[in-house]
Amino acid sequence: MMKAIRVTDGQLSWEDCEAQSELPADHVEIEVVWTAINRADLMQRAGLYPPPPGASDILGLEVSGRIAAVGDSVSEFAVGDEVCALLTGGGYATRVVVPAVQVLPVPKGYTLRQAAAIPEVFATAWLNLYMEAGLKPGERVLLHAAASGLGTAVIQLATAFGNPVFATAGGSEKLEVCKQLGASGLWNRNEGSFVDAVKAWGGGVDMVLDPVGGKYIAEDQKVLNVDGRIVLIGLMGGRMAEVDLGLMLVKRHQLIGSTLRSRTVEDKGRVMQELHKRVWPLLSAGQIEPVIDCDWPITEAEQAMAYVTENRNTGKVLLKVSD
């Protein structure tokens, strides 16, 4: 048995539930110490984002903790190792079973609390900036919802790899954090369209990372350079959009839909190995770091999720599961 957050008719409860009985040969079991809230958790709770077939229906897409058991074919981890992991689900629990390729050692010098804020946002950032959009040094990025956990990771990664960032967010305090993290262009979304400000900043951008969708897509196109890419990763502004196909054709624009959760284990493993090779050294050296807004006990997940729903956080909101 283990304990986990269960969702019944949209309500959360911390209760006993059955643990996975068998450990596949290429998986590890993690004793969870910390997990984190992601927008996908809010959507799943609302019934708008069901887990992929075969995935746990327990919320939670990332954890940190200690290896409790290893499968027969796993050689890179041992019981007791401190790790963090990218999940397809199951993080709001005392135990989770995950493919070993989705697990990485905690970066040197990091606590388990800090490590819990890394997997989902840095994997999503790397996937979309450098694998989907194929950013080259010097290319410019427009980033919406820039003060989110993901946004704060994107700003740091892009800046570290030579890609200037224009950040939009909903408030001066959030924008100040974006500036401190490296964003060289800023716009308060409450002041209307970002188009003129982006054009004045750099004339245009080569990539837009857009978790909003809706009417933002048409605005994104107006600032996108020739061969520019819009990577759509969320629908906070709605699922219907107007696209200027003539502009897309003439300027060779690309509109790319991207999710991480539904990708194969092999795909996720490739992303995690890229992180280990390219991003872990920057984390260990203190050149970049996950931005943590606050943390709550797992038993107060209801309050923590309300806090994120109200867009009060700058950076990640964590849940403590155990000591």
Legacy VTK file of the C-alpha trace (Angstrom):
# vtk DataFile Version 3.0
C-alpha trace
ASCII
DATASET POLYDATA
POINTS 323 float
0.000 0.000 0.000
0.964 3.648 -0.454
-0.710 7.007 -0.041
-1.664 9.263 -2.928
-3.853 12.183 -3.911
-6.995 10.879 -5.576
-9.458 13.004 -7.567
-13.164 12.267 -7.203
-15.615 14.597 -8.938
-12.918 17.258 -9.001
-12.215 16.975 -5.266
-8.823 15.970 -3.849
-8.237 13.478 -1.054
-5.017 12.048 0.427
-5.746 8.375 0.920
-4.411 4.829 0.890
-4.217 3.095 -2.480
-2.633 0.062 -4.082
1.031 0.319 -5.086
2.259 -1.276 -8.308
2.929 -4.918 -7.470
5.643 -5.745 -10.019
8.693 -3.738 -11.010
9.491 -3.998 -14.748
13.101 -4.840 -15.523
13.882 -1.406 -16.991
12.103 0.630 -14.299
12.949 1.956 -10.854
10.764 2.630 -7.848
11.230 5.984 -6.149
10.320 6.899 -2.592
8.907 10.366 -3.267
10.058 13.277 -1.110
8.910 16.211 -3.268
6.628 16.703 -6.249
5.483 19.833 -8.105
2.322 21.339 -9.564
2.048 21.794 -13.320
-0.749 23.285 -15.413
-1.366 19.823 -16.820
-2.367 18.711 -13.300
-4.995 21.461 -13.150
-6.343 20.421 -16.553
-6.430 16.729 -15.641
-8.255 17.490 -12.402
-10.847 19.439 -14.405
-11.332 16.485 -16.756
-9.747 18.254 -19.718
-6.461 16.356 -20.005
-6.781 12.613 -19.384
-3.570 10.634 -18.909
-2.263 8.699 -21.919
-3.324 5.044 -22.201
-1.587 2.904 -19.607
-0.415 5.854 -17.476
-1.305 6.338 -13.830
-4.410 8.438 -13.222
-2.724 9.969 -10.166
-1.670 13.582 -10.726
1.978 14.624 -10.842
4.474 14.825 -13.706
7.756 15.126 -11.776
9.278 14.092 -8.463
12.458 13.994 -6.475
13.295 11.334 -3.936
15.344 8.227 -3.241
15.589 4.993 -5.199
13.657 2.315 -3.313
14.123 -0.545 -5.802
15.675 -1.165 -9.224
14.594 -3.470 -12.023
16.751 -6.383 -13.090
18.195 -4.609 -16.154
18.936 -1.282 -14.445
22.615 -0.731 -13.653
22.943 3.047 -13.434
21.060 3.448 -10.132
21.215 1.801 -6.722
18.877 1.764 -3.744
19.277 4.980 -1.767
20.425 7.172 -4.685
18.919 10.654 -4.669
17.225 11.317 -8.012
14.650 13.372 -9.848
12.333 12.038 -12.536
10.050 13.043 -15.382
6.745 11.181 -15.134
3.695 10.486 -17.259
1.667 10.560 -14.034
1.717 9.338 -10.447
3.825 11.985 -8.698
1.324 12.973 -5.994
2.093 9.800 -4.067
4.550 8.310 -1.593
5.909 5.886 -4.222
6.163 5.916 -7.999
7.468 3.463 -10.597
9.105 5.040 -13.652
11.298 3.952 -16.587
14.946 4.380 -15.612
15.650 6.474 -18.737
13.349 9.176 -17.349
15.368 9.419 -14.126
18.499 11.474 -13.480
20.743 11.937 -10.454
20.154 15.092 -8.460
22.543 17.771 -9.801
25.690 18.227 -7.740
25.088 20.630 -4.869
21.296 20.423 -5.113
18.797 19.471 -2.431
15.860 17.198 -3.149
13.589 20.234 -2.802
15.441 22.101 -5.541
15.639 19.017 -7.742
11.856 18.556 -7.739
11.521 21.826 -9.660
13.748 20.696 -12.541
12.442 17.745 -14.620
9.209 18.927 -16.236
10.120 22.549 -16.935
13.702 22.031 -18.097
12.732 18.999 -20.200
9.896 20.981 -21.794
12.156 23.981 -22.348
14.940 21.949 -23.963
12.548 19.904 -26.094
10.804 22.920 -27.562
13.700 25.357 -27.903
16.385 23.065 -29.252
14.698 19.918 -30.542
11.386 21.155 -31.964
12.371 24.703 -32.997
16.038 23.893 -33.603
17.188 27.274 -32.334
20.595 28.427 -33.500
22.826 30.833 -31.533
21.667 34.400 -31.974
18.095 33.564 -32.955
15.514 35.479 -30.918
12.672 34.084 -28.822
9.286 35.526 -27.850
8.059 33.839 -24.677
4.531 34.166 -23.261
3.584 33.434 -19.613
7.248 34.026 -18.926
7.033 34.077 -15.123
5.686 30.535 -14.869
7.886 27.677 -13.762
8.428 26.807 -17.406
8.969 30.405 -18.435
11.672 31.001 -15.846
13.493 27.885 -17.099
13.151 28.935 -20.742
14.593 32.409 -20.108
17.660 30.981 -18.393
18.273 28.196 -20.914
17.806 30.372 -23.966
20.023 33.109 -22.567
22.729 30.614 -21.606
22.765 29.210 -25.149
22.901 32.593 -26.874
19.232 33.209 -27.705
17.848 36.604 -26.569
14.382 36.464 -24.993
11.446 38.877 -25.108
9.157 38.004 -22.188
5.471 38.758 -21.693
3.815 38.338 -18.298
0.948 39.723 -16.241
2.508 42.260 -13.886
5.514 44.442 -13.180
6.837 42.246 -10.355
6.778 39.170 -12.563
8.497 41.067 -15.361
11.209 42.227 -12.989
11.971 38.571 -12.172
12.107 37.819 -15.909
14.571 40.680 -16.357
16.777 39.402 -13.526
16.816 35.956 -15.132
18.072 37.378 -18.424
15.103 38.535 -20.537
16.183 41.633 -22.487
12.693 42.555 -23.744
9.628 42.866 -21.507
5.914 43.474 -21.943
3.003 43.532 -19.487
0.190 41.612 -21.160
-2.343 43.759 -19.284
-1.270 46.731 -21.425
-2.557 45.272 -24.690
-0.812 43.894 -27.753
2.888 43.031 -27.573
3.449 43.440 -31.325
4.840 46.995 -31.442
7.067 46.386 -28.416
8.584 43.242 -29.946
9.234 45.027 -33.251
10.923 47.895 -31.407
13.040 45.407 -29.400
14.586 43.507 -32.269
12.522 43.948 -35.380
11.103 40.449 -35.052
11.712 37.020 -33.557
12.704 33.635 -34.937
10.646 31.561 -32.525
7.586 32.003 -30.320
6.997 29.643 -27.387
3.261 29.985 -26.851
1.281 28.304 -24.047
-1.708 30.568 -24.730
-2.993 29.902 -28.243
-6.293 31.536 -29.170
-5.946 35.088 -30.470
-2.238 35.128 -29.617
-1.398 33.062 -32.709
-2.330 35.841 -35.139
-0.309 38.319 -33.066
2.640 35.913 -32.956
2.670 35.776 -36.747
2.994 39.564 -36.975
6.399 39.518 -35.230
7.762 36.292 -36.722
10.726 36.554 -39.091
11.158 34.625 -42.317
11.518 30.898 -41.496
10.164 31.602 -38.021
8.565 28.933 -35.833
5.640 29.129 -33.425
5.686 26.236 -30.971
2.272 25.862 -29.348
2.436 24.117 -25.981
-0.832 25.127 -24.299
-4.327 26.503 -24.792
-4.838 28.949 -21.928
-6.356 31.416 -24.420
-8.566 28.905 -26.223
-8.254 26.183 -28.848
-9.527 28.166 -31.836
-7.213 30.609 -33.634
-7.022 32.685 -36.794
-3.957 31.979 -38.936
-2.826 34.134 -41.855
-2.011 31.414 -44.360
-0.692 33.922 -46.874
1.835 35.218 -44.392
2.722 31.660 -43.406
3.337 30.769 -47.043
5.333 33.846 -48.043
7.495 33.890 -44.904
7.770 30.087 -44.633
6.383 30.107 -41.098
5.920 26.890 -39.147
3.201 26.303 -36.536
4.237 23.330 -34.403
2.046 21.650 -31.820
4.091 20.085 -29.034
3.380 18.102 -25.883
5.822 16.162 -23.730
3.599 13.903 -21.655
2.254 11.753 -24.489
5.654 11.070 -26.096
7.182 7.627 -26.004
9.525 6.480 -23.271
12.324 6.494 -25.853
11.605 10.126 -26.769
11.536 11.180 -23.139
14.753 9.281 -22.533
16.446 11.229 -25.324
15.290 14.524 -23.839
16.550 13.530 -20.385
19.942 12.471 -21.736
20.254 15.824 -23.494
19.482 17.530 -20.191
22.092 15.463 -18.384
24.717 16.263 -20.994
23.940 19.925 -21.742
21.973 21.363 -18.800
23.136 19.487 -15.681
26.621 21.081 -15.866
25.034 24.554 -15.919
22.859 23.713 -12.920
25.784 22.283 -10.962
27.910 25.348 -11.774
25.181 27.723 -10.584
24.843 29.355 -14.014
21.124 28.555 -14.072
18.714 27.335 -11.405
15.060 26.381 -11.000
12.945 29.225 -9.648
10.783 28.092 -6.722
7.909 30.292 -5.584
6.756 28.333 -2.514
5.971 24.885 -1.161
3.049 23.231 0.621
2.506 19.904 2.387
0.928 17.312 0.104
-2.106 17.333 2.413
-2.678 20.972 1.394
-2.624 20.268 -2.331
-6.059 21.870 -2.673
-4.773 25.255 -1.468
-1.594 24.962 -3.515
-3.494 24.244 -6.721
-5.803 27.202 -6.090
-2.717 29.395 -5.735
-1.463 28.283 -9.166
-4.934 28.556 -10.731
-5.041 32.211 -9.643
-1.664 32.850 -11.376
-0.127 34.043 -8.112
3.128 32.141 -8.519
6.393 33.206 -10.097
8.257 29.962 -10.697
7.428 26.508 -9.397
5.037 25.524 -6.621
6.155 22.369 -4.809
4.401 19.764 -2.654
6.288 18.006 0.149
5.368 14.333 0.337
7.805 12.985 2.962
11.076 13.756 4.768
LINES 1 324
323 0 1 2 3 4 5 6 7 8 9 10 11 12 13 14 15 16 17 18 19 20 21 22 23 24 25 26 27 28 29 30 31 32 33 34 35 36 37 38 39 40 41 42 43 44 45 46 47 48 49 50 51 52 53 54 55 56 57 58 59 60 61 62 63 64 65 66 67 68 69 70 71 72 73 74 75 76 77 78 79 80 81 82 83 84 85 86 87 88 89 90 91 92 93 94 95 96 97 98 99 100 101 102 103 104 105 106 107 108 109 110 111 112 113 114 115 116 117 118 119 120 121 122 123 124 125 126 127 128 129 130 131 132 133 134 135 136 137 138 139 140 141 142 143 144 145 146 147 148 149 150 151 152 153 154 155 156 157 158 159 160 161 162 163 164 165 166 167 168 169 170 171 172 173 174 175 176 177 178 179 180 181 182 183 184 185 186 187 188 189 190 191 192 193 194 195 196 197 198 199 200 201 202 203 204 205 206 207 208 209 210 211 212 213 214 215 216 217 218 219 220 221 222 223 224 225 226 227 228 229 230 231 232 233 234 235 236 237 238 239 240 241 242 243 244 245 246 247 248 249 250 251 252 253 254 255 256 257 258 259 260 261 262 263 264 265 266 267 268 269 270 271 272 273 274 275 276 277 278 279 280 281 282 283 284 285 286 287 288 289 290 291 292 293 294 295 296 297 298 299 300 301 302 303 304 305 306 307 308 309 310 311 312 313 314 315 316 317 318 319 320 321 322
